[in-house]
Amino acid sequence: MRLSEATRGALPAAVAQAGYARAEQAGGIVHLGIGAFHRAHQAVYTDDAMAAGDRNWAITGVSLRSPQVQEQLAPQDGLYTVATRDADGERLRVIEAVRAVLVAPHDPAAVAAALAAPATRIVTLTVTEKGYHRLPGGGIDGASVERAGGTIYHYLAQAVRDRHAAGAGPMTLVSCDNMTDNGHVLHEGVGSLLDGAAAAWFARDWACPSTMVDRIVPATAPDDLDRIARHIGMRDDGAVVTEPFRQWVIEDRFATDRPRWDVGGAQFVADVRPYETAKLRMLNGAHSALAYLGLGAGHEFVHQAVADPAVRQVVERLMRREAAASLDAAPGQDLDGYADALLARFANPALAHRLAQIASDGSQKVGPRWLEALTINRARGVETPATLAALAGWLRHLRGQAGPVNDPMGDELAALWRDHDARGMVAALFGAGGRFAARWQADDGAADALAAMVENGVERN
Ligand code: CS2
């Protein structure tokens, strides 16, 4: 038996389900990139809103590449379980907010129609950092957008043109990816493909608020699906596993009405930057450090790496003394308390969060997670040995010292490693004119320290 509208009545009482009149809800949201993170985050907030009586925000999910999620959810009428796990056990809830999944390369016309539909007011996105086609130093890589075709920008620019031609209303485009000023990046990318009256309308009437999203959602493993099937008494191929914690801070700048996401705890604020930068540099910055240093030390999962005293020391210093020193905290924002809470979340033994998952796409991640903080801290006169140690861990990883490299710039970075020793590699990336120099340029002291750690192993600070 498999989870679906027809079978959900047989779910055990311990599985929470809101049970609102699902069939009566019109679609209001299109989500681009319906991976595990969306299903455990924005879809849950939307489900909370509709369970509380908000109406007509059902989600049409879009996969930009693979048919996998459609294969998981279509036979289940969009229903799936969110399993929330920590040391106290596992809680299960069925989410009802997703009503259809489209696979963009198979049915681009259906995606265009969903985006053009007058009832659609909001597009949310989780396409990972690389889905935004940014240059390593910042700014949109127009050549890469053109080469790739079928990017978020192509679909959204088409939506602007279609809605403009049809006189449908503007939309709010909500990026939920881990980038500084993610709304601004999205706005720039969509705008880059528009011209004429549609471009002017987009600039004037549409909104791209920035957001900070947070929930740790490891890729679902086959074991998870088997365990959940035992607990719910039926198969659920779309289930996702996550931690109890969730947070969503959204810039309150909408072109349209919006769901009552605050029912589920989302915050609408005037300025997300203090939350966004704290989360990127402390949580994600620590995560990437755990990934490269942890893999280098032979660990497989986040909870193992954070329990290794040598790794933990570097990561704690990176969070508490370096990332925190680079931030301009909002009034009442307690960065030390934030670091405590993050360490406790990383230690969650019930989440098998693979370091290799976090280690992927480093070229897209190190800028907002480490390099921006390095630049600010140099100006502030703050020493940054832990962030440099993390960066050395990444360079060692790129040299193939900690498992396979999975990165859109992987070939280019591997070629650089073939041509250079450690000092040369540091110069190629972070020297004057280097690939990442627009984000952070290493002075001689930093370049020496970095090259030495790459060669001799990361010193334990
Ligand atoms: C992680 C994030 O994979 C990664 O790079 O750092 O996915 C992290 O788990 C989330 O941002 C937590 O909110």
Residues whose N, C-alpha, C, O or C-beta is under 5 A from the ligand:
A	BS01	CS2	V213 D214 R215 I216 V217 N284 H287 Q357 I358
